[in-house]
Amino acid sequence: MTVDRARDLLTAVQLADGHNDLPWRLRHTAGPDSVAAVAGVDLSQPQPQLHTDLLRLREGRVGLQFWSVYVPCSLAGDGAVTAVLEQIEVVHQLVERYPSHLALATTAAEAEAAFRAGKIASMLGAEGGHSIGESLGVLRALRRLGVRYMTLTHNFNTPWADSATDEPVAGGLTEFGRDVVREMNKIGMLVDLSHVAETTMRDALATSTAPVVFTHSCCKAINDHPRNVPDDVLGKLAGNGGVCMVSFVPQFVSPTVAARDNELIDAMAVAGHDHRDVGVRKRFAASWDGPPEPQVTMAEVVAHVDHAREAAGIDHIGIGGDYDGTGWLPTGLEDVSSYPRLFGALLERGWSEEECGKLAGRNILRALRDAEQVAGQ
């Protein structure tokens, strides 16, 4: 069976997922005390209220997890900096609590060593450039604490970069925004362009001398959603060495879901709510009397993976599920145990094991090493 072949493949090849929001889910449950957040849920036991636990990570053959240290846009300045530090501590606490399963990794070599030791390499990604408080010093401090990528914006603009879901102000990156990109190159932190406006994508690609990444995005040619990546940008990844990691978020995957989402956004506007505020949006959606959520299939995700391969090339694609960062998921990809099914579907479509290995993790590990080389220079 192709799923069995996929399991064997992912046992030999390190599967890297670009984005998982479990740290925020734990904080949402237990509050900002990182010790309480981690102690409140035993991830060594099944946690059906979450998309992620250690049993399912093992079942899914995850070998490298980028844990998102997300900060909502409702926090700014010192509050955002404090929150990102608290979120970093959550990941450190997770690694300390589950040492037989998780190992903190800050370099590609450390990630590969953890995989060889039978552990899930744990890297950190800061989601939202507002978390540095417009300070390059804070940016450097985050890198010292192990953060390997930063998403330049979240749903709102930063003062120095335009978001995909906000009204443009900077026209892409300001000069300080370019300084942020250059500093990230210097310290070996990957520039993550998920969430940013197309103008910001292009400015970052023009500025960066190291590979950029999209840690959890889909293809705009298949679903014209502002969070997705246009073909001309995908085409630039080969020259940059970057990687687009395809997400499973239904709004990004399915045009039908995106259309329903637009109805929700309109309803929120009528009610005087800002859809970009994630917490407000979730509360509004829970009581919204809109059309039922359409079913999204694994085949629709595969279509994005296939298109990203066409537009960017086999050496410039990866996977970033966004588990525990979205309310629901495509059929067959309901939680972190699902990766063998996805790779089984790709094998059935004629993908070679070599091609699947690049998608699984070899591409993003190569991008990490390239970024480390640029920083070393």
C-alpha positions as a Python dict, from the first residue, in 0.01 Angstrom:
ca = {
    (1, 'M'): (0, 0, 0),
    (2, 'T'): (120, 350, -79),
    (3, 'V'): (53, 467, 278),
    (4, 'D'): (287, 197, 404),
    (5, 'R'): (547, 309, 150),
    (6, 'A'): (499, 666, 272),
    (7, 'R'): (549, 559, 635),
    (8, 'D'): (871, 381, 541),
    (9, 'L'): (986, 688, 346),
    (10, 'L'): (912, 925, 634),
    (11, 'T'): (1091, 693, 876),
    (12, 'A'): (1407, 733, 667),
    (13, 'V'): (1363, 1096, 555),
    (14, 'Q'): (1313, 1375, 810),
    (15, 'L'): (965, 1525, 772),
    (16, 'A'): (966, 1896, 855),
    (17, 'D'): (643, 2083, 920),
    (18, 'G'): (679, 2459, 889),
    (19, 'H'): (412, 2581, 1127),
    (20, 'N'): (225, 2448, 1431),
    (21, 'D'): (38, 2675, 1674),
    (22, 'L'): (26, 2436, 1971),
    (23, 'P'): (216, 2680, 2202),
    (24, 'W'): (-61, 2939, 2165),
    (25, 'R'): (-332, 2677, 2215),
    (26, 'L'): (-164, 2581, 2543),
    (27, 'R'): (-141, 2946, 2646),
    (28, 'H'): (-506, 2999, 2550),
    (29, 'T'): (-601, 2718, 2788),
    (30, 'A'): (-378, 2799, 3085),
    (31, 'G'): (-274, 3164, 3049),
    (32, 'P'): (68, 3327, 2998),
    (33, 'D'): (248, 3129, 3272),
    (34, 'S'): (457, 2899, 3053),
    (35, 'V'): (504, 2637, 3326),
    (36, 'A'): (129, 2618, 3385),
    (37, 'A'): (58, 2613, 3012),
    (38, 'V'): (278, 2309, 2958),
    (39, 'A'): (184, 2131, 3281),
    (40, 'G'): (-188, 2172, 3213),
    (41, 'V'): (-196, 1923, 2924),
    (42, 'D'): (-19, 1586, 2915),
    (43, 'L'): (90, 1558, 2553),
    (44, 'S'): (215, 1204, 2607),
    (45, 'Q'): (-153, 1103, 2623),
    (46, 'P'): (-419, 1145, 2351),
    (47, 'Q'): (-553, 1503, 2335),
    (48, 'P'): (-858, 1490, 2105),
    (49, 'Q'): (-937, 1859, 2167),
    (50, 'L'): (-607, 1944, 1996),
    (51, 'H'): (-464, 1862, 1653),
    (52, 'T'): (-131, 1779, 1816),
    (53, 'D'): (0, 1540, 2077),
    (54, 'L'): (317, 1332, 2094),
    (55, 'L'): (146, 1006, 2002),
    (56, 'R'): (8, 1153, 1680),
    (57, 'L'): (332, 1336, 1598),
    (58, 'R'): (501, 997, 1611),
    (59, 'E'): (225, 835, 1406),
    (60, 'G'): (259, 1114, 1149),
    (61, 'R'): (637, 1059, 1131),
    (62, 'V'): (708, 1425, 1209),
    (63, 'G'): (1086, 1461, 1245),
    (64, 'L'): (1122, 1841, 1261),
    (65, 'Q'): (852, 2070, 1393),
    (66, 'F'): (870, 2446, 1370),
    (67, 'W'): (666, 2559, 1670),
    (68, 'S'): (504, 2896, 1612),
    (69, 'V'): (568, 3146, 1891),
    (70, 'Y'): (271, 3352, 1779),
    (71, 'V'): (171, 3692, 1916),
    (72, 'P'): (-171, 3838, 1825),
    (73, 'C'): (-181, 4181, 1666),
    (74, 'S'): (-389, 4306, 1959),
    (75, 'L'): (-59, 4316, 2148),
    (76, 'A'): (195, 4579, 2049),
    (77, 'G'): (516, 4736, 2175),
    (78, 'D'): (638, 4603, 2508),
    (79, 'G'): (331, 4378, 2539),
    (80, 'A'): (413, 4201, 2215),
    (81, 'V'): (778, 4157, 2312),
    (82, 'T'): (678, 4014, 2650),
    (83, 'A'): (432, 3774, 2487),
    (84, 'V'): (681, 3638, 2234),
    (85, 'L'): (932, 3574, 2513),
    (86, 'E'): (663, 3390, 2709),
    (87, 'Q'): (580, 3182, 2401),
    (88, 'I'): (946, 3094, 2348),
    (89, 'E'): (957, 2975, 2706),
    (90, 'V'): (656, 2748, 2640),
    (91, 'V'): (856, 2564, 2373),
    (92, 'H'): (1161, 2537, 2599),
    (93, 'Q'): (935, 2398, 2872),
    (94, 'L'): (788, 2144, 2628),
    (95, 'V'): (1134, 2021, 2535),
    (96, 'E'): (1233, 1992, 2900),
    (97, 'R'): (914, 1805, 2993),
    (98, 'Y'): (935, 1551, 2710),
    (99, 'P'): (1310, 1488, 2660),
    (100, 'S'): (1258, 1139, 2517),
    (101, 'H'): (1042, 1284, 2237),
    (102, 'L'): (1159, 1642, 2172),
    (103, 'A'): (1499, 1804, 2124),
    (104, 'L'): (1558, 2175, 2080),
    (105, 'A'): (1740, 2248, 1754),
    (106, 'T'): (1885, 2581, 1645),
    (107, 'T'): (2074, 2465, 1333),
    (108, 'A'): (2010, 2224, 1048),
    (109, 'A'): (2284, 1997, 1185),
    (110, 'E'): (2121, 1988, 1529),
    (111, 'A'): (1786, 1908, 1371),
    (112, 'E'): (1933, 1620, 1173),
    (113, 'A'): (2116, 1491, 1482),
    (114, 'A'): (1790, 1491, 1680),
    (115, 'F'): (1622, 1290, 1405),
    (116, 'R'): (1903, 1034, 1405),
    (117, 'A'): (1859, 1005, 1782),
    (118, 'G'): (1490, 921, 1735),
    (119, 'K'): (1361, 1258, 1857),
    (120, 'I'): (1145, 1529, 1704),
    (121, 'A'): (1367, 1828, 1637),
    (122, 'S'): (1199, 2141, 1773),
    (123, 'M'): (1264, 2478, 1614),
    (124, 'L'): (1095, 2809, 1684),
    (125, 'G'): (931, 3052, 1444),
    (126, 'A'): (810, 3395, 1555),
    (127, 'E'): (479, 3478, 1386),
    (128, 'G'): (440, 3852, 1347),
    (129, 'G'): (708, 4118, 1312),
    (130, 'H'): (529, 4335, 1568),
    (131, 'S'): (681, 4101, 1828),
    (132, 'I'): (1021, 4276, 1799),
    (133, 'G'): (879, 4617, 1893),
    (134, 'E'): (1066, 4788, 1604),
    (135, 'S'): (1397, 4690, 1763),
    (136, 'L'): (1680, 4511, 1583),
    (137, 'G'): (1821, 4438, 1927),
    (138, 'V'): (1509, 4241, 2018),
    (139, 'L'): (1533, 4061, 1682),
    (140, 'R'): (1890, 3955, 1764),
    (141, 'A'): (1782, 3846, 2113),
    (142, 'L'): (1511, 3623, 1967),
    (143, 'R'): (1772, 3457, 1746),
    (144, 'R'): (1993, 3392, 2051),
    (145, 'L'): (1693, 3223, 2215),
    (146, 'G'): (1663, 2985, 1921),
    (147, 'V'): (1414, 3152, 1686),
    (148, 'R'): (1497, 3042, 1330),
    (149, 'Y'): (1235, 3234, 1133),
    (150, 'M'): (1015, 3538, 1172),
    (151, 'T'): (695, 3604, 979),
    (152, 'L'): (725, 3971, 887),
    (153, 'T'): (359, 4049, 957),
    (154, 'H'): (48, 3879, 1080),
    (155, 'N'): (-303, 3998, 987),
    (156, 'F'): (-218, 4367, 1042),
    (157, 'N'): (60, 4579, 898),
    (158, 'T'): (367, 4649, 1103),
    (159, 'P'): (497, 5007, 1080),
    (160, 'W'): (760, 4874, 838),
    (161, 'A'): (583, 4605, 631),
    (162, 'D'): (243, 4564, 466),
    (163, 'S'): (24, 4264, 548),
    (164, 'A'): (-184, 4071, 295),
    (165, 'T'): (-499, 4139, 497),
    (166, 'D'): (-457, 4508, 582),
    (167, 'E'): (-478, 4829, 381),
    (168, 'P'): (-135, 4904, 226),
    (169, 'V'): (63, 5184, 387),
    (170, 'A'): (431, 5116, 325),
    (171, 'G'): (392, 4993, -31),
    (172, 'G'): (579, 4677, 70),
    (173, 'L'): (880, 4724, 296),
    (174, 'T'): (1001, 5058, 433),
    (175, 'E'): (1373, 5121, 461),
    (176, 'F'): (1361, 4993, 819),
    (177, 'G'): (1180, 4685, 687),
    (178, 'R'): (1470, 4624, 450),
    (179, 'D'): (1706, 4667, 747),
    (180, 'V'): (1509, 4396, 928),
    (181, 'V'): (1551, 4160, 632),
    (182, 'R'): (1922, 4236, 608),
    (183, 'E'): (1967, 4181, 982),
    (184, 'M'): (1781, 3849, 959),
    (185, 'N'): (2022, 3744, 683),
    (186, 'K'): (2314, 3848, 902),
    (187, 'I'): (2202, 3641, 1203),
    (188, 'G'): (2077, 3338, 1011),
    (189, 'M'): (1705, 3388, 1070),
    (190, 'L'): (1483, 3289, 778),
    (191, 'V'): (1253, 3560, 641),
    (192, 'D'): (898, 3416, 644),
    (193, 'L'): (665, 3576, 389),
    (194, 'S'): (341, 3403, 482),
    (195, 'H'): (82, 3669, 578),
    (196, 'V'): (257, 3953, 392),
    (197, 'A'): (130, 4158, 97),
    (198, 'E'): (256, 4074, -251),
    (199, 'T'): (450, 4402, -256),
    (200, 'T'): (622, 4296, 67),
    (201, 'M'): (703, 3954, -84),
    (202, 'R'): (870, 4116, -383),
    (203, 'D'): (1059, 4373, -175),
    (204, 'A'): (1187, 4102, 58),
    (205, 'L'): (1300, 3886, -233),
    (206, 'A'): (1480, 4185, -384),
    (207, 'T'): (1654, 4255, -50),
    (208, 'S'): (1736, 3913, 91),
    (209, 'T'): (2065, 3743, 12),
    (210, 'A'): (1952, 3426, 192),
    (211, 'P'): (1658, 3195, 113),
    (212, 'V'): (1312, 3319, 213),
    (213, 'V'): (1029, 3088, 314),
    (214, 'F'): (652, 3077, 314),
    (215, 'T'): (591, 2860, 619),
    (216, 'H'): (215, 2812, 573),
    (217, 'S'): (71, 2939, 244),
    (218, 'C'): (-100, 2803, -69),
    (219, 'C'): (-108, 2895, -440),
    (220, 'K'): (-301, 3199, -557),
    (221, 'A'): (-347, 3053, -907),
    (222, 'I'): (-570, 2782, -756),
    (223, 'N'): (-742, 2991, -488),
    (224, 'D'): (-735, 3370, -522),
    (225, 'H'): (-702, 3436, -149),
    (226, 'P'): (-488, 3728, -23),
    (227, 'R'): (-287, 3488, 194),
    (228, 'N'): (-174, 3283, -104),
    (229, 'V'): (137, 3319, -321),
    (230, 'P'): (118, 3437, -684),
    (231, 'D'): (301, 3247, -956),
    (232, 'D'): (555, 3519, -1030),
    (233, 'V'): (671, 3509, -668),
    (234, 'L'): (682, 3128, -666),
    (235, 'G'): (891, 3151, -980),
    (236, 'K'): (1146, 3373, -803),
    (237, 'L'): (1215, 3112, -533),
    (238, 'A'): (1452, 2916, -755),
    (239, 'G'): (1684, 3215, -789),
    (240, 'N'): (1663, 3288, -418),
    (241, 'G'): (1685, 2930, -289),
    (242, 'G'): (1361, 2974, -94),
    (243, 'V'): (1084, 2730, -7),
    (244, 'C'): (704, 2757, -16),
    (245, 'M'): (552, 2525, 246),
    (246, 'V'): (193, 2441, 151),
    (247, 'S'): (-71, 2486, 421),
    (248, 'F'): (-384, 2282, 496),
    (249, 'V'): (-600, 2577, 612),
    (250, 'P'): (-935, 2535, 429),
    (251, 'Q'): (-973, 2907, 349),
    (252, 'F'): (-638, 2902, 168),
    (253, 'V'): (-697, 2566, -1),
    (254, 'S'): (-1054, 2589, -132),
    (255, 'P'): (-1215, 2866, -340),
    (256, 'T'): (-1554, 2750, -206),
    (257, 'V'): (-1442, 2798, 152),
    (258, 'A'): (-1280, 3131, 63),
    (259, 'A'): (-1615, 3251, -79),
    (260, 'R'): (-1792, 3148, 241),
    (261, 'D'): (-1519, 3323, 438),
    (262, 'N'): (-1587, 3644, 245),
    (263, 'E'): (-1951, 3620, 352),
    (264, 'L'): (-1835, 3591, 713),
    (265, 'I'): (-1610, 3895, 669),
    (266, 'D'): (-1902, 4096, 527),
    (267, 'A'): (-2124, 3991, 817),
    (268, 'M'): (-1858, 4095, 1067),
    (269, 'A'): (-1825, 4434, 898),
    (270, 'V'): (-2200, 4491, 922),
    (271, 'A'): (-2183, 4403, 1292),
    (272, 'G'): (-1891, 4643, 1343),
    (273, 'H'): (-1621, 4380, 1397),
    (274, 'D'): (-1272, 4357, 1246),
    (275, 'H'): (-1222, 4016, 1086),
    (276, 'R'): (-843, 4047, 1116),
    (277, 'D'): (-865, 4009, 1494),
    (278, 'V'): (-833, 3630, 1529),
    (279, 'G'): (-1005, 3608, 1868),
    (280, 'V'): (-1299, 3827, 1767),
    (281, 'R'): (-1335, 3633, 1444),
    (282, 'K'): (-1351, 3296, 1620),
    (283, 'R'): (-1616, 3419, 1863),
    (284, 'F'): (-1826, 3574, 1585),
    (285, 'A'): (-1799, 3264, 1364),
    (286, 'A'): (-1919, 3039, 1647),
    (287, 'S'): (-2259, 3211, 1651),
    (288, 'W'): (-2281, 3319, 1284),
    (289, 'D'): (-2584, 3187, 1101),
    (290, 'G'): (-2408, 3148, 768),
    (291, 'P'): (-2390, 2864, 515),
    (292, 'P'): (-2247, 2533, 638),
    (293, 'E'): (-1875, 2475, 609),
    (294, 'P'): (-1802, 2301, 276),
    (295, 'Q'): (-1606, 1979, 279),
    (296, 'V'): (-1244, 2019, 173),
    (297, 'T'): (-1054, 1718, 45),
    (298, 'M'): (-695, 1603, 54),
    (299, 'A'): (-704, 1609, -326),
    (300, 'E'): (-746, 1988, -312),
    (301, 'V'): (-432, 2015, -98),
    (302, 'V'): (-248, 1788, -341),
    (303, 'A'): (-351, 2025, -623),
    (304, 'H'): (-171, 2311, -443),
    (305, 'V'): (138, 2095, -387),
    (306, 'D'): (141, 1998, -754),
    (307, 'H'): (101, 2359, -865),
    (308, 'A'): (372, 2485, -629),
    (309, 'R'): (602, 2223, -776),
    (310, 'E'): (523, 2346, -1128),
    (311, 'A'): (565, 2715, -1047),
    (312, 'A'): (859, 2704, -804),
    (313, 'G'): (1032, 2375, -887),
    (314, 'I'): (1072, 2052, -693),
    (315, 'D'): (1362, 2197, -489),
    (316, 'H'): (1154, 2485, -351),
    (317, 'I'): (846, 2332, -188),
    (318, 'G'): (760, 2197, 155),
    (319, 'I'): (473, 2140, 398),
    (320, 'G'): (339, 2374, 670),
    (321, 'G'): (11, 2234, 796),
    (322, 'D'): (-84, 2508, 1049),
    (323, 'Y'): (-219, 2251, 1292),
    (324, 'D'): (-378, 2397, 1606),
    (325, 'G'): (-390, 2731, 1425),
    (326, 'T'): (-714, 2668, 1236),
    (327, 'G'): (-1053, 2547, 1352),
    (328, 'W'): (-1099, 2266, 1102),
    (329, 'L'): (-905, 2082, 835),
    (330, 'P'): (-948, 1890, 509),
    (331, 'T'): (-1082, 1536, 519),
    (332, 'G'): (-791, 1299, 565),
    (333, 'L'): (-566, 1566, 712),
    (334, 'E'): (-745, 1616, 1043),
    (335, 'D'): (-440, 1610, 1270),
    (336, 'V'): (-63, 1567, 1277),
    (337, 'S'): (-90, 1191, 1228),
    (338, 'S'): (-205, 1250, 869),
    (339, 'Y'): (122, 1305, 683),
    (340, 'P'): (168, 945, 562),
    (341, 'R'): (-173, 966, 394),
    (342, 'L'): (-73, 1283, 212),
    (343, 'F'): (257, 1138, 94),
    (344, 'G'): (82, 816, 2),
    (345, 'A'): (-149, 1018, -222),
    (346, 'L'): (153, 1182, -387),
    (347, 'L'): (318, 845, -447),
    (348, 'E'): (-6, 725, -605),
    (349, 'R'): (8, 1025, -841),
    (350, 'G'): (350, 916, -960),
    (351, 'W'): (577, 1124, -739),
    (352, 'S'): (907, 948, -685),
    (353, 'E'): (1042, 882, -338),
    (354, 'E'): (1325, 1126, -413),
    (355, 'E'): (1073, 1400, -497),
    (356, 'C'): (867, 1323, -187),
    (357, 'G'): (1182, 1340, 24),
    (358, 'K'): (1258, 1690, -103),
    (359, 'L'): (904, 1803, -23),
    (360, 'A'): (909, 1634, 317),
    (361, 'G'): (1213, 1804, 459),
    (362, 'R'): (1525, 1805, 247),
    (363, 'N'): (1437, 2138, 85),
    (364, 'I'): (1378, 2330, 406),
    (365, 'L'): (1685, 2177, 570),
    (366, 'R'): (1889, 2291, 269),
    (367, 'A'): (1740, 2642, 303),
    (368, 'L'): (1837, 2648, 671),
    (369, 'R'): (2194, 2547, 588),
    (370, 'D'): (2211, 2810, 314),
    (371, 'A'): (2090, 3077, 557),
    (372, 'E'): (2353, 2964, 807),
    (373, 'Q'): (2620, 2994, 537),
    (374, 'V'): (2508, 3348, 448),
    (375, 'A'): (2520, 3444, 818),
    (376, 'G'): (2867, 3294, 848),
    (377, 'Q'): (2991, 3517, 570),
}
